[in-house]
Protein backbone atom coordinates (compact mmCIF):
# COMPACT_ATOMS: atom_id res chain seq x y z
CA UNK A 1 0.00 0.00 0.00
CA UNK A 2 2.84 2.37 0.76
CA UNK A 3 5.16 0.69 -1.64
CA UNK A 4 4.07 1.25 -5.15
CA UNK A 5 6.84 -0.19 -7.26
CA UNK A 6 5.52 -3.74 -7.43
CA UNK A 7 2.34 -2.55 -9.07
CA UNK A 8 4.12 -0.69 -11.84
CA UNK A 9 4.28 -2.27 -15.29
CA UNK A 10 7.75 -3.34 -16.39
CA UNK A 11 7.80 -0.75 -19.15
CA UNK A 12 7.45 2.20 -16.80
CA UNK A 13 10.74 3.96 -17.22
CA UNK A 14 10.52 7.27 -15.48
CA UNK A 15 9.71 8.38 -12.00
CA UNK A 16 9.72 4.95 -10.48
CA UNK A 17 9.70 5.60 -6.83
CA UNK A 18 10.77 2.48 -5.02
CA UNK A 19 10.14 3.68 -1.57
CA UNK A 20 7.30 6.02 -0.80
CA UNK A 21 7.17 7.87 2.46
CA UNK A 22 4.61 6.59 4.91
CA UNK A 23 1.47 8.64 4.93
CA UNK A 24 1.44 10.61 8.18
CA UNK A 25 -2.34 10.41 8.33
CA UNK A 26 -2.17 6.65 8.98
CA UNK A 27 -1.28 7.50 12.57
CA UNK A 28 -4.51 9.49 13.03
CA UNK A 29 -6.82 7.11 11.21
CA UNK A 30 -5.44 3.98 12.85
CA UNK A 31 -8.02 1.71 14.46
CA UNK A 32 -7.57 0.98 18.14
CA UNK A 33 -6.93 -2.74 17.75
CA UNK A 34 -4.76 -4.49 15.20
CA UNK A 35 -6.48 -6.61 12.56
CA UNK A 36 -4.46 -9.72 13.33
CA UNK A 37 -5.92 -12.00 10.68
CA UNK A 38 -5.12 -9.42 8.02
CA UNK A 39 -1.61 -8.98 9.38
CA UNK A 40 -1.03 -12.74 9.56
CA UNK A 41 -2.07 -13.18 5.92
CA UNK A 42 0.91 -11.02 4.95
CA UNK A 43 3.50 -13.37 6.50
CA UNK A 44 3.98 -16.51 4.39
CA UNK A 45 6.13 -18.17 7.05
CA UNK A 46 3.21 -18.22 9.49
CA UNK A 47 1.42 -20.54 7.05
CA UNK A 48 4.28 -23.02 6.79
CA UNK A 49 3.38 -26.43 8.19
CA UNK A 50 5.50 -28.35 10.65
CA UNK A 51 4.19 -31.77 11.69
CA UNK A 52 0.92 -31.10 9.91
CA UNK A 53 0.04 -27.77 11.53
CA UNK A 54 1.04 -24.14 10.85
CA UNK A 55 4.09 -23.04 12.88
CA UNK A 56 3.68 -21.04 16.05
CA UNK A 57 6.45 -18.50 15.75
CA UNK A 58 7.53 -17.12 19.12
CA UNK A 59 11.17 -16.37 18.30
CA UNK A 60 10.99 -12.82 16.94
CA UNK A 61 13.73 -11.67 19.34
CA UNK A 62 16.14 -13.87 17.34
CA UNK A 63 14.75 -12.73 14.01
CA UNK A 64 11.34 -11.33 13.14
CA UNK A 65 9.44 -12.63 10.13
CA UNK A 66 9.16 -10.42 7.06
CA UNK A 67 5.89 -9.45 5.33
CA UNK A 68 5.49 -10.62 1.73
CA UNK A 69 5.28 -7.02 0.46
CA UNK A 70 8.89 -6.44 1.55
CA UNK A 71 10.10 -9.38 -0.55
CA UNK A 72 8.03 -8.06 -3.44
CA UNK A 73 9.61 -4.60 -3.15
CA UNK A 74 13.06 -6.13 -3.09
CA UNK A 75 12.24 -8.25 -6.12
CA UNK A 76 10.82 -5.25 -7.98
CA UNK A 77 13.98 -3.30 -7.23
CA UNK A 78 16.15 -6.14 -8.54
CA UNK A 79 14.02 -6.35 -11.68
CA UNK A 80 13.68 -2.66 -12.48
CA UNK A 81 16.70 -0.90 -11.04
CA UNK A 82 19.45 -3.40 -10.20
CA UNK A 83 22.77 -1.60 -10.47
CA UNK A 84 25.43 -0.20 -8.18
CA UNK A 85 24.91 3.00 -6.18
CA UNK A 86 26.94 6.22 -6.26
CA UNK A 87 28.92 5.07 -9.29
CA UNK A 88 27.36 4.87 -12.76
CA UNK A 89 25.77 7.71 -14.71
CA UNK A 90 23.16 5.53 -16.43
CA UNK A 91 19.46 5.42 -15.68
CA UNK A 92 19.53 2.26 -13.62
CA UNK A 93 22.36 3.63 -11.48
CA UNK A 94 20.34 6.76 -10.88
CA UNK A 95 17.26 4.79 -9.89
CA UNK A 96 19.30 2.61 -7.53
CA UNK A 97 21.08 5.59 -5.97
CA UNK A 98 17.80 7.50 -5.51
CA UNK A 99 16.13 4.48 -3.92
CA UNK A 100 19.14 3.81 -1.67
CA UNK A 101 19.28 7.42 -0.45
CA UNK A 102 15.48 7.55 -0.04
CA UNK A 103 15.83 4.49 2.18
CA UNK A 104 18.44 6.32 4.25
CA UNK A 105 15.94 9.11 4.79
CA UNK A 106 13.23 6.59 5.74
CA UNK A 107 15.57 5.23 8.41
CA UNK A 108 16.34 8.78 9.56
CA UNK A 109 12.61 9.34 10.15
CA UNK A 110 12.30 5.94 11.85
CA UNK A 111 14.91 6.81 14.49
CA UNK A 112 14.10 10.52 14.68
CA UNK A 113 17.53 11.74 13.55
CA UNK A 114 18.12 15.30 12.37
CA UNK A 115 20.25 14.53 9.30
CA UNK A 116 20.18 11.59 6.91
CA UNK A 117 24.01 11.74 6.84
CA UNK A 118 23.89 10.51 10.43
CA UNK A 119 22.58 7.14 9.20
CA UNK A 120 25.26 4.57 8.26
CA UNK A 121 24.26 1.25 6.72
CA UNK A 122 26.14 -1.80 8.03
CA UNK A 123 25.73 -5.56 7.82
CA UNK A 124 23.98 -5.86 11.19
CA UNK A 125 24.02 -4.55 14.78
CA UNK A 126 27.23 -6.44 15.50
CA UNK A 127 29.09 -4.75 12.66
CA UNK A 128 27.71 -1.37 13.70
CA UNK A 129 29.10 -1.76 17.24
CA UNK A 130 32.42 -3.01 15.89
CA UNK A 131 32.51 0.04 13.61
CA UNK A 132 32.29 2.34 16.65
CA UNK A 133 34.88 0.28 18.55
CA UNK A 134 37.31 0.50 15.61
CA UNK A 135 36.82 4.23 14.91
CA UNK A 136 35.70 6.16 17.99
CA UNK A 137 37.48 3.44 19.98
CA UNK A 138 40.78 4.29 18.27
CA UNK A 139 40.61 7.79 19.78
CA UNK A 140 40.67 6.32 23.32
CA UNK A 141 43.88 6.05 25.31
CA UNK A 142 45.30 3.45 27.68
CA UNK A 143 43.55 3.72 31.03
CA UNK A 144 40.32 5.19 29.58
CA UNK A 145 37.23 3.30 30.72
CA UNK A 146 34.35 1.82 28.73
CA UNK A 147 31.31 0.88 30.82
CA UNK A 148 29.32 -2.18 29.77
CA UNK A 149 26.15 -3.37 31.52
CA UNK A 150 25.54 -6.96 32.59
CA UNK A 151 22.49 -7.00 30.33
CA UNK A 152 24.56 -6.76 27.15
CA UNK A 153 24.60 -9.18 24.23
CA UNK A 154 28.02 -10.61 23.32
CA UNK A 155 28.17 -8.25 20.33
CA UNK A 156 28.12 -5.33 22.79
CA UNK A 157 30.79 -6.89 25.03
CA UNK A 158 33.47 -8.53 22.91
CA UNK A 159 34.34 -5.51 20.68
CA UNK A 160 35.29 -3.59 23.87
CA UNK A 161 37.29 -6.51 25.24
CA UNK A 162 39.12 -6.61 21.91
CA UNK A 163 39.70 -2.84 22.16
CA UNK A 164 41.08 -3.38 25.68
CA UNK A 165 43.60 -5.82 24.17
CA UNK A 166 44.52 -3.38 21.39
CA UNK A 167 44.64 -0.10 23.30
CA UNK A 168 44.89 -0.94 26.99
CA UNK A 169 41.54 0.61 27.84
CA UNK A 170 39.63 -0.71 30.88
CA UNK A 171 36.22 -2.42 30.59
CA UNK A 172 34.10 -2.08 33.73
CA UNK A 173 30.75 -3.79 34.35
CA UNK A 174 27.60 -2.00 35.49
CA UNK A 175 25.81 -4.55 37.67
CA UNK A 176 22.12 -5.41 37.65
CA UNK A 177 19.67 -6.70 40.24
CA UNK A 178 17.89 -10.06 39.88
CA UNK A 179 15.19 -8.51 37.70
CA UNK A 180 17.59 -6.94 35.26
CA UNK A 181 17.46 -3.39 36.58
CA UNK A 182 20.72 -1.50 36.16
CA UNK A 183 22.43 -0.64 39.47
CA UNK A 184 22.36 3.14 39.16
CA UNK A 185 24.52 3.60 42.28
CA UNK A 186 27.33 1.55 40.68
CA UNK A 187 26.88 3.43 37.42
CA UNK A 188 27.17 6.85 39.06
CA UNK A 189 30.18 5.76 41.06
CA UNK A 190 32.01 4.64 37.92
CA UNK A 191 31.20 7.95 36.23
CA UNK A 192 32.55 9.87 39.23
CA UNK A 193 35.70 7.84 39.86
CA UNK A 194 36.86 6.63 36.43
CA UNK A 195 37.86 8.29 33.20
CA UNK A 196 34.76 6.98 31.41
CA UNK A 197 34.80 7.70 27.67
CA UNK A 198 31.96 5.50 26.46
CA UNK A 199 28.91 3.77 27.95
CA UNK A 200 27.56 0.68 26.15
CA UNK A 201 23.96 0.09 27.14
CA UNK A 202 21.08 -1.88 25.68
CA UNK A 203 17.70 -0.19 25.33
CA UNK A 204 16.01 -3.55 25.99
CA UNK A 205 17.49 -6.80 27.28
CA UNK A 206 17.21 -9.72 24.84
CA UNK A 207 16.78 -12.10 27.78
CA UNK A 208 14.85 -10.29 30.50
CA UNK A 209 13.08 -7.67 28.40
CA UNK A 210 14.04 -5.00 30.92
CA UNK A 211 14.55 -1.44 29.71
CA UNK A 212 17.23 0.65 31.47
CA UNK A 213 16.40 4.31 32.18
CA UNK A 214 18.26 5.57 29.12
CA UNK A 215 17.42 9.26 29.33
CA UNK A 216 18.75 9.63 32.82
CA UNK A 217 21.78 7.40 32.12
CA UNK A 218 22.65 9.40 29.01
CA UNK A 219 22.32 12.69 30.86
CA UNK A 220 24.64 11.49 33.63
CA UNK A 221 27.17 10.17 31.10
CA UNK A 222 27.23 13.50 29.27
CA UNK A 223 27.77 15.37 32.53
CA UNK A 224 30.78 13.11 33.13
CA UNK A 225 32.06 13.73 29.59
CA UNK A 226 31.29 10.27 28.22
CA UNK A 227 29.41 9.31 25.06
CA UNK A 228 26.67 6.68 25.01
CA UNK A 229 26.18 3.88 22.48
CA UNK A 230 22.65 2.44 22.66
CA UNK A 231 21.99 -1.12 21.43
CA UNK A 232 18.42 -0.89 20.13
CA UNK A 233 18.41 -4.28 18.36
CA UNK A 234 15.49 -5.47 20.50
CA UNK A 235 13.94 -2.13 21.43
CA UNK A 236 13.47 -0.87 17.87
CA UNK A 237 11.03 -3.70 17.10
CA UNK A 238 8.74 -2.84 20.00
CA UNK A 239 8.93 0.89 20.76
CA UNK A 240 9.45 4.15 18.97
CA UNK A 241 13.09 5.24 18.75
CA UNK A 242 13.77 8.96 19.09
CA UNK A 243 17.50 9.64 19.11
CA UNK A 244 17.03 13.37 19.56
CA UNK A 245 14.73 13.05 22.59
CA UNK A 246 17.02 10.35 24.03
CA UNK A 247 20.10 12.44 23.17
CA UNK A 248 22.20 9.31 22.61
CA UNK A 249 25.48 9.69 20.72
CA UNK A 250 25.29 6.39 18.85
CA UNK A 251 22.42 3.95 18.33
CA UNK A 252 22.45 0.64 16.48
CA UNK A 253 19.88 -1.88 15.28
CA UNK A 254 19.40 -4.67 12.72
CA UNK A 255 16.98 -4.79 9.79
CA UNK A 256 15.91 -8.40 10.35
CA UNK A 257 14.56 -7.73 13.84
CA UNK A 258 12.27 -4.93 12.61
CA UNK A 259 10.52 -7.10 9.98
CA UNK A 260 13.10 -6.39 7.29
CA UNK A 261 15.60 -8.71 5.57
CA UNK A 262 18.85 -10.05 7.04
CA UNK A 263 22.15 -8.55 5.88
CA UNK A 264 21.50 -4.92 6.77
CA UNK A 265 22.02 -3.01 10.00
CA UNK A 266 22.09 0.63 10.99
CA UNK A 267 24.44 2.88 12.92
CA UNK A 268 23.12 6.27 13.91
CA UNK A 269 25.81 8.67 15.12
CA UNK A 270 25.72 12.37 15.93
CA UNK A 271 27.09 14.30 12.97
CA UNK A 272 29.97 15.95 14.83
CA UNK A 273 31.17 12.66 16.28
CA UNK A 274 31.02 10.85 12.95
CA UNK A 275 32.90 13.66 11.22
CA UNK A 276 35.72 13.53 13.77
CA UNK A 277 36.09 9.75 13.74
CA UNK A 278 38.65 8.00 11.53
CA UNK A 279 37.21 5.76 8.76
CA UNK A 280 36.47 2.08 9.40
CA UNK A 281 37.04 -0.25 6.43
CA UNK A 282 39.09 1.04 3.52
CA UNK A 283 37.95 0.71 -0.09
CA UNK A 284 35.72 2.17 -2.74
CA UNK A 285 33.13 4.82 -1.85
CA UNK A 286 34.76 5.81 1.43
CA UNK A 287 37.43 7.97 -0.19
CA UNK A 288 37.52 11.46 -1.68
CA UNK A 289 40.91 11.08 -3.37
CA UNK A 290 43.49 8.35 -3.62
CA UNK A 291 47.08 8.90 -4.76
CA UNK A 292 50.18 6.75 -4.58
CA UNK A 293 51.06 8.60 -1.41
CA UNK A 294 47.78 8.14 0.41
CA UNK A 295 44.07 8.93 0.55
CA UNK A 296 41.59 11.41 1.95
CA UNK A 297 38.31 10.07 3.29
CA UNK A 298 34.89 10.98 1.89
CA UNK A 299 32.32 12.92 3.89
CA UNK A 300 29.81 11.09 6.08
CA UNK A 301 27.96 8.82 5.54
CA UNK A 302 30.09 7.42 2.65
CA UNK A 303 33.20 7.59 4.86
CA UNK A 304 31.85 4.55 6.74
CA UNK A 305 30.36 2.64 3.81
CA UNK A 306 33.33 1.12 2.01
CA UNK A 307 32.57 -1.19 -0.90
CA UNK A 308 29.23 -2.02 -2.48
CA UNK A 309 26.63 -1.87 0.29
CA UNK A 310 23.76 -4.36 0.72
CA UNK A 311 21.59 -2.28 -1.63
CA UNK A 312 18.60 -4.58 -2.03
CA UNK A 313 18.54 -5.25 1.73
CA UNK A 314 18.56 -1.51 2.41
CA UNK A 315 15.55 -1.16 0.06
CA UNK A 316 13.91 -4.01 1.98
CA UNK A 317 14.57 -2.37 5.35
CA UNK A 318 12.93 0.86 4.19
CA UNK A 319 10.00 -1.13 2.83
CA UNK A 320 9.61 -2.89 6.22
CA UNK A 321 9.73 0.44 8.05
CA UNK A 322 7.07 1.86 5.75
CA UNK A 323 4.97 -1.29 6.12
CA UNK A 324 4.85 -0.99 9.89
CA UNK A 325 4.14 2.74 9.80
CA UNK A 326 0.50 1.85 9.04
CA UNK A 327 0.16 0.76 12.69
CA UNK A 328 0.48 3.13 15.61
CA UNK A 329 3.05 2.47 18.30
CA UNK A 330 0.29 2.69 20.90
CA UNK A 331 -1.70 -0.19 19.41
CA UNK A 332 1.41 -2.28 18.81
CA UNK A 333 2.60 -1.78 22.39
CA UNK A 334 -0.87 -2.54 23.80
CA UNK A 335 -1.07 -5.71 21.70
CA UNK A 336 2.34 -6.99 22.81
CA UNK A 337 1.69 -6.10 26.46
CA UNK A 338 -1.43 -8.25 26.31
CA UNK A 339 0.46 -11.14 24.70
CA UNK A 340 3.24 -11.09 27.30
CA UNK A 341 0.82 -10.77 30.22
CA UNK A 342 -1.07 -13.77 28.80
CA UNK A 343 2.22 -15.69 28.43
CA UNK A 344 3.42 -14.94 31.96
CA UNK A 345 0.05 -15.94 33.41
CA UNK A 346 -0.15 -19.17 31.39
CA UNK A 347 3.46 -20.25 31.92
CA UNK A 348 3.24 -19.60 35.66
CA UNK A 349 0.66 -22.41 35.95
CA UNK A 350 3.22 -25.02 34.83
CA UNK A 351 4.68 -26.83 37.81
CA UNK A 352 8.38 -26.18 38.40
CA UNK A 353 8.54 -23.34 35.87
CA UNK A 354 10.30 -20.15 36.99
CA UNK A 355 9.75 -16.90 35.11
CA UNK A 356 12.65 -14.47 34.88
CA UNK A 357 12.34 -10.69 34.84
CA UNK A 358 9.34 -8.61 35.76
CA UNK A 359 5.81 -8.09 34.46
CA UNK A 360 6.73 -4.81 32.75
CA UNK A 361 9.34 -6.55 30.57
CA UNK A 362 9.03 -5.93 26.84
CA UNK A 363 9.37 -8.23 23.84
CA UNK A 364 10.07 -11.52 25.57
CA UNK A 365 9.76 -13.69 28.64
CA UNK A 366 12.51 -16.14 29.58
CA UNK A 367 12.10 -19.07 31.94
CA UNK A 368 13.62 -22.21 33.37
CA UNK A 369 11.93 -25.51 34.30
CA UNK A 370 13.20 -27.63 37.20
CA UNK A 371 14.75 -30.86 35.94
CA UNK A 372 14.34 -30.01 32.24
CA UNK A 373 17.12 -28.56 30.10
CA UNK A 374 15.89 -25.70 27.86
CA UNK A 375 17.45 -27.34 24.79
CA UNK A 376 15.48 -30.54 25.34
CA UNK A 377 12.30 -28.58 25.96
CA UNK A 378 12.57 -26.41 22.84
CA UNK A 379 13.70 -29.37 20.73
CA UNK A 380 10.62 -31.41 21.71
CA UNK A 381 8.13 -28.57 21.19
CA UNK A 382 10.05 -27.45 18.11
CA UNK A 383 9.27 -30.78 16.44
CA UNK A 384 5.62 -29.92 17.05
CA UNK A 385 6.01 -26.59 15.24
CA UNK A 386 6.43 -24.32 18.27
CA UNK A 387 9.43 -22.06 17.68
CA UNK A 388 11.17 -20.84 20.84
CA UNK A 389 14.83 -20.13 21.46
CA UNK A 390 16.87 -21.75 24.21
CA UNK A 391 20.42 -21.34 25.41
CA UNK A 392 22.42 -18.42 26.69
CA UNK A 393 21.02 -16.07 24.01
CA UNK A 394 24.52 -14.65 23.41
CA UNK A 395 24.45 -13.22 26.93
CA UNK A 396 26.70 -15.51 29.00
CA UNK A 397 27.69 -12.86 31.59
CA UNK A 398 23.98 -12.18 32.29
CA UNK A 399 23.25 -15.91 32.68
CA UNK A 400 26.24 -16.24 35.02
CA UNK A 401 24.83 -13.30 36.99
CA UNK A 402 21.40 -14.98 37.15
CA UNK A 403 23.01 -18.29 38.14
CA UNK A 404 21.47 -20.34 35.31
CA UNK A 405 23.44 -21.96 32.46
CA UNK A 406 20.63 -21.57 29.95
CA UNK A 407 17.04 -20.39 29.64
CA UNK A 408 14.14 -20.85 27.25
CA UNK A 409 12.75 -17.67 25.72
CA UNK A 410 9.32 -16.88 24.32
CA UNK A 411 9.37 -13.66 22.30
CA UNK A 412 6.55 -11.93 20.48
CA UNK A 413 5.98 -9.93 17.33
CA UNK A 414 3.16 -7.91 15.80
CA UNK A 415 1.64 -11.07 14.21
CA UNK A 416 1.30 -13.21 17.36
CA UNK A 417 -2.02 -14.07 18.97
CA UNK A 418 -3.10 -15.29 22.40
CA UNK A 419 -3.94 -18.60 20.65
CA UNK A 420 -0.22 -18.91 19.77
CA UNK A 421 0.61 -18.52 23.45
CA UNK A 422 -2.04 -21.07 24.47
CA UNK A 423 -0.78 -23.67 22.00
CA UNK A 424 2.75 -23.08 23.20
CA UNK A 425 1.80 -23.42 26.88
CA UNK A 426 -0.04 -26.68 26.19
CA UNK A 427 2.95 -28.15 24.33
CA UNK A 428 5.35 -27.05 27.04
CA UNK A 429 3.20 -28.76 29.67
CA UNK A 430 3.28 -32.03 27.69
CA UNK A 431 7.01 -31.79 27.00
CA UNK A 432 7.80 -31.15 30.65
CA UNK A 433 5.83 -34.26 31.61
CA UNK A 434 7.80 -36.27 29.05
CA UNK A 435 11.22 -34.97 30.04
CA UNK A 436 11.04 -34.34 33.75
CA UNK A 437 13.17 -36.62 35.86
CA UNK B 1 18.77 -56.61 26.20
CA UNK B 2 21.08 -53.90 24.86
CA UNK B 3 21.10 -55.49 21.42
CA UNK B 4 17.33 -55.73 21.42
CA UNK B 5 17.10 -52.03 22.24
CA UNK B 6 19.42 -51.19 19.43
CA UNK B 7 17.39 -53.22 16.98
CA UNK B 8 14.17 -51.53 18.09
CA UNK B 9 15.77 -48.09 17.91
CA UNK B 10 17.10 -48.68 14.41
CA UNK B 11 13.67 -49.80 13.33
CA UNK B 12 12.22 -46.55 14.65
CA UNK B 13 14.90 -44.60 12.85
CA UNK B 14 14.00 -46.05 9.47
CA UNK B 15 10.30 -45.74 10.14
CA UNK B 16 10.79 -42.05 10.90
CA UNK B 17 12.91 -41.56 7.78
CA UNK B 18 10.26 -43.19 5.65
CA UNK B 19 7.53 -41.05 7.16
CA UNK B 20 8.77 -37.51 6.70
CA UNK B 21 5.39 -35.93 7.36
CA UNK B 22 5.18 -37.85 10.58
CA UNK B 23 2.88 -36.78 13.34
CA UNK B 24 4.41 -34.97 16.24
CA UNK B 25 4.21 -38.07 18.43
CA UNK B 26 6.41 -39.99 16.04
CA UNK B 27 8.70 -36.99 15.74
CA UNK B 28 9.30 -36.87 19.47
CA UNK B 29 10.34 -40.49 19.43
CA UNK B 30 12.97 -39.50 16.83
CA UNK B 31 15.42 -38.08 19.31
CA UNK B 32 13.71 -38.55 22.62
CA UNK B 33 13.31 -42.32 22.29
CA UNK B 34 12.34 -44.19 25.41
CA UNK B 35 15.89 -45.50 25.61
CA UNK B 36 17.38 -41.99 25.68
CA UNK B 37 14.84 -40.75 28.21
CA UNK B 38 15.38 -43.79 30.44
CA UNK B 39 19.16 -43.23 30.50
CA UNK B 40 18.66 -39.51 31.06
CA UNK B 41 16.36 -40.06 34.01
CA UNK B 42 18.34 -43.00 35.48
CA UNK B 43 21.91 -42.67 34.24
CA UNK B 44 24.22 -45.68 34.51
CA UNK B 45 27.67 -45.53 36.13
CA UNK B 46 26.94 -42.05 37.41
CA UNK B 47 28.92 -41.04 40.46
CA UNK B 48 32.48 -40.50 41.63
CA UNK B 49 35.02 -43.30 41.17
CA UNK B 50 37.41 -44.05 44.03
CA UNK B 51 40.99 -44.82 43.03
CA UNK B 52 40.47 -43.57 39.48
CA UNK B 53 43.53 -43.70 37.22
CA UNK B 54 42.46 -40.51 35.46
CA UNK B 55 39.71 -37.87 35.66
CA UNK B 56 38.93 -35.32 33.00
CA UNK B 57 36.17 -32.75 32.39
CA UNK B 58 34.81 -31.45 29.09
CA UNK B 59 32.29 -28.65 28.60
CA UNK B 60 30.04 -28.03 25.63
CA UNK B 61 30.13 -24.23 25.83
CA UNK B 62 27.35 -23.76 23.31
CA UNK B 63 24.86 -25.43 25.69
CA UNK B 64 26.64 -25.43 29.03
CA UNK B 65 26.63 -29.26 29.13
CA UNK B 66 29.40 -30.75 31.26
CA UNK B 67 30.74 -34.28 31.70
CA UNK B 68 33.52 -35.30 34.12
CA UNK B 69 34.75 -38.79 33.37
CA UNK B 70 36.86 -40.98 35.68
CA UNK B 71 38.43 -44.23 34.53
CA UNK B 72 40.41 -46.97 36.20
CA UNK B 73 42.83 -48.48 33.72
CA UNK B 74 44.72 -51.73 34.32
CA UNK B 75 46.74 -53.81 31.85
CA UNK B 76 45.55 -51.74 28.92
CA UNK B 77 41.88 -52.25 29.78
CA UNK B 78 39.23 -49.94 31.21
CA UNK B 79 38.26 -51.77 34.40
CA UNK B 80 35.95 -49.28 36.07
CA UNK B 81 34.12 -46.09 35.11
CA UNK B 82 32.34 -43.29 36.94
CA UNK B 83 31.10 -39.96 35.65
CA UNK B 84 29.27 -36.86 36.74
CA UNK B 85 27.67 -34.14 34.67
CA UNK B 86 25.00 -31.62 34.03
CA UNK B 87 23.15 -30.71 30.91
CA UNK B 88 20.55 -31.74 28.40
CA UNK B 89 19.04 -35.21 28.16
CA UNK B 90 21.02 -36.05 25.01
CA UNK B 91 24.45 -35.25 26.46
CA UNK B 92 23.79 -37.07 29.74
CA UNK B 93 22.08 -40.09 28.17
CA UNK B 94 24.93 -40.29 25.66
CA UNK B 95 27.51 -40.63 28.41
CA UNK B 96 25.33 -43.16 30.24
CA UNK B 97 24.88 -45.33 27.13
CA UNK B 98 28.57 -45.15 26.25
CA UNK B 99 29.59 -46.01 29.82
CA UNK B 100 27.79 -49.34 29.46
CA UNK B 101 30.11 -50.25 26.60
CA UNK B 102 33.33 -49.08 28.19
CA UNK B 103 33.70 -51.40 31.15
CA UNK B 104 36.22 -54.05 30.19
CA UNK B 105 37.02 -52.42 26.86
CA UNK B 106 40.70 -52.32 25.81
CA UNK B 107 42.05 -48.75 25.75
CA UNK B 108 43.13 -49.17 22.11
CA UNK B 109 39.60 -49.99 21.11
CA UNK B 110 38.19 -47.06 23.09
CA UNK B 111 40.65 -44.76 21.32
CA UNK B 112 39.45 -46.01 17.95
CA UNK B 113 35.76 -45.21 18.60
CA UNK B 114 34.35 -42.79 16.05
CA UNK B 115 31.31 -40.55 16.00
CA UNK B 116 29.47 -43.10 13.84
CA UNK B 117 29.85 -45.61 16.69
CA UNK B 118 28.20 -43.17 19.10
CA UNK B 119 25.34 -42.46 16.69
CA UNK B 120 24.82 -46.22 16.33
CA UNK B 121 24.80 -46.66 20.11
CA UNK B 122 22.23 -43.87 20.52
CA UNK B 123 20.16 -45.45 17.77
CA UNK B 124 18.24 -42.26 16.98
CA UNK B 125 18.73 -39.64 14.28
CA UNK B 126 20.73 -36.71 15.66
CA UNK B 127 20.22 -33.38 13.89
CA UNK B 128 22.93 -30.77 13.22
CA UNK B 129 21.98 -28.66 16.21
CA UNK B 130 22.30 -31.56 18.65
CA UNK B 131 25.49 -33.17 17.35
CA UNK B 132 27.66 -31.53 20.00
CA UNK B 133 25.31 -32.73 22.74
CA UNK B 134 25.41 -36.29 21.43
CA UNK B 135 29.18 -36.38 20.98
CA UNK B 136 30.20 -34.76 24.26
CA UNK B 137 30.68 -38.29 25.69
CA UNK B 138 33.07 -39.25 22.88
CA UNK B 139 35.06 -36.03 23.17
CA UNK B 140 35.34 -36.48 26.93
CA UNK B 141 36.41 -40.12 26.53
CA UNK B 142 39.10 -39.25 23.95
CA UNK B 143 40.58 -36.51 26.10
CA UNK B 144 40.39 -38.58 29.28
CA UNK B 145 42.41 -41.30 27.56
CA UNK B 146 44.86 -38.71 26.17
CA UNK B 147 45.25 -37.29 29.65
CA UNK B 148 45.99 -40.79 30.99
CA UNK B 149 48.69 -41.14 28.32
CA UNK B 150 50.17 -37.75 29.23
CA UNK B 151 49.07 -36.16 25.95
CA UNK B 152 47.48 -32.69 25.60
CA UNK B 153 43.70 -32.49 25.02
CA UNK B 154 42.53 -32.51 21.40
CA UNK B 155 40.04 -30.05 19.95
CA UNK B 156 36.38 -30.63 19.07
CA UNK B 157 37.41 -30.47 15.45
CA UNK B 158 39.78 -33.41 15.98
CA UNK B 159 37.08 -35.44 17.72
CA UNK B 160 33.99 -34.80 15.67
CA UNK B 161 34.69 -33.24 12.31
CA UNK B 162 37.99 -34.10 10.74
CA UNK B 163 38.91 -37.09 12.86
CA UNK B 164 41.74 -39.34 11.83
CA UNK B 165 43.68 -36.63 10.02
Interface residues (C-beta under 8 A of the other chain):
Chain A: X51 X52 X373 X375 X376 X379 X380 X383 X384 X385 X391 X392 X405 X406 X434 X435 X437
Chain B: X21 X22 X23 X24 X27 X28 X30 X31 X32 X37 X40 X41 X62 X63 X64 X86 X87 X88 X89 X90 X129 X130 X133
